[in-house]
Amino acid sequence: MSEAPDVSVQLLSLKRNSPEALSTVTIDFEGRDEYVAVHPEFGPIINRFGGGTEYLQHYLGKVGNPLSRAATPLIKKWPDLTPTEGEVLVHIAAKMNRRVAERSG
């Protein structure tokens, strides 16, 4: 385990220094380092069981339409997240990636 800076400090540094490049954030998760790739526009990248990847989104629920039964999903985009929301999303991505790696063998 390395002494990585706080996640919020790493994310702020990414926005300032490399606003257009894919970057990696280091998280101390359960006593071991977990590396999460972060896209500057779409956010943390999570691994899937089939070997694929996708972006983790901040899902806020659904907004109902009074004129129909359909509801529209409300998703907050990565650049619009507060620093705390971004940090939480990166921690969730680290946990998901670790679990996928453990189950995949």
Secondary structure per residue as TSV (DSSP state, phi and psi in degrees):
chain	resnum	aa	ss	phi	psi
A	1	M	-	360.0	129.4
A	2	S	-	-96.6	168.6
A	3	E	-	-92.9	73.9
A	4	A	-	-74.8	145.9
A	5	P	-	-62.9	163.9
A	6	D	-	-53.0	145.1
A	7	V	H	-59.4	-42.9
A	8	S	H	-63.3	-35.3
A	9	V	H	-66.6	-41.8
A	10	Q	H	-62.8	-43.1
A	11	L	H	-66.1	-40.7
A	12	L	H	-63.3	-41.2
A	13	S	H	-63.1	-38.7
A	14	L	H	-62.9	-43.2
A	15	K	H	-65.7	-34.7
A	16	R	H	-80.3	-44.6
A	17	N	H	-92.3	-33.8
A	18	S	-	-138.5	69.5
A	19	P	T	-70.2	-9.6
A	20	E	T	-122.1	4.7
A	21	A	S	-110.9	146.5
A	22	L	-	-68.0	130.1
A	23	S	E	-130.5	168.4
A	24	T	E	-118.8	137.0
A	25	V	E	-112.8	137.0
A	26	T	E	-100.7	129.3
A	27	I	E	-122.1	136.3
A	28	D	E	-86.0	103.7
A	29	F	E	-119.9	117.5
A	30	E	T	53.3	40.9
A	31	G	T	82.4	0.7
A	32	R	E	-130.0	152.8
A	33	D	E	-74.6	136.1
A	34	E	E	-124.6	133.2
A	35	Y	E	-105.7	127.9
A	36	V	E	-119.0	123.3
A	37	A	E	-76.9	137.0
A	38	V	E	-127.6	122.0
A	39	H	E	-86.6	136.3
A	40	P	T	-64.0	-24.5
A	41	E	T	-103.4	-32.6
A	42	F	T	-109.7	-10.1
A	43	G	E	93.3	-158.3
A	44	P	E	-64.6	145.7
A	45	I	E	-105.5	128.5
A	46	I	E	-111.0	149.7
A	47	N	E	-89.1	147.5
A	48	R	-	-112.8	159.3
A	49	F	T	-61.0	-34.2
A	50	G	T	-77.2	0.3
A	51	G	S	100.7	-6.4
A	52	G	-	-85.6	177.0
A	53	T	E	-133.9	162.5
A	54	E	E	-156.5	167.3
A	55	Y	E	-87.0	137.3
A	56	L	-	-84.6	125.7
A	57	Q	-	-107.6	154.3
A	58	H	E	-91.8	96.7
A	59	Y	E	-90.1	122.7
A	60	L	E	-102.0	2.1
A	61	G	E	113.9	-159.0
A	62	K	E	-124.1	145.9
A	63	V	E	-104.5	121.3
A	64	G	E	-77.1	151.8
A	65	N	-	-111.7	117.3
A	66	P	T	-65.3	-16.7
A	67	L	T	-91.1	-8.3
A	68	S	S	-148.7	172.4
A	69	R	S	-84.1	-14.0
A	70	A	-	-71.7	148.6
A	71	A	E	-125.4	142.8
A	72	T	E	-97.7	128.9
A	73	P	E	-65.6	141.2
A	74	L	E	-108.3	111.3
A	75	I	E	-120.9	127.2
A	76	K	E	-89.6	128.5
A	77	K	-	-75.3	151.8
A	78	W	G	-52.5	-48.9
A	79	P	G	-64.2	-19.8
A	80	D	G	-90.5	-5.8
A	81	L	S	-72.3	148.5
A	82	T	-	-72.7	163.0
A	83	P	H	-56.1	-38.6
A	84	T	H	-67.1	-43.1
A	85	E	H	-62.4	-40.9
A	86	G	H	-63.4	-42.3
A	87	E	H	-64.1	-42.9
A	88	V	H	-62.4	-43.0
A	89	L	H	-63.2	-38.8
A	90	V	H	-66.8	-39.3
A	91	H	H	-64.5	-40.4
A	92	I	H	-63.4	-42.5
A	93	A	H	-61.9	-41.1
A	94	A	H	-61.6	-43.7
A	95	K	H	-64.6	-44.9
A	96	M	H	-63.5	-43.5
A	97	N	H	-64.1	-39.8
A	98	R	H	-63.5	-44.7
A	99	R	H	-65.5	-39.1
A	100	V	H	-63.2	-43.5
A	101	A	H	-64.0	-40.5
A	102	E	H	-65.9	-40.6
A	103	R	H	-78.3	-24.6
A	104	S	H	-80.6	-17.3
A	105	G	-	89.0	360.0
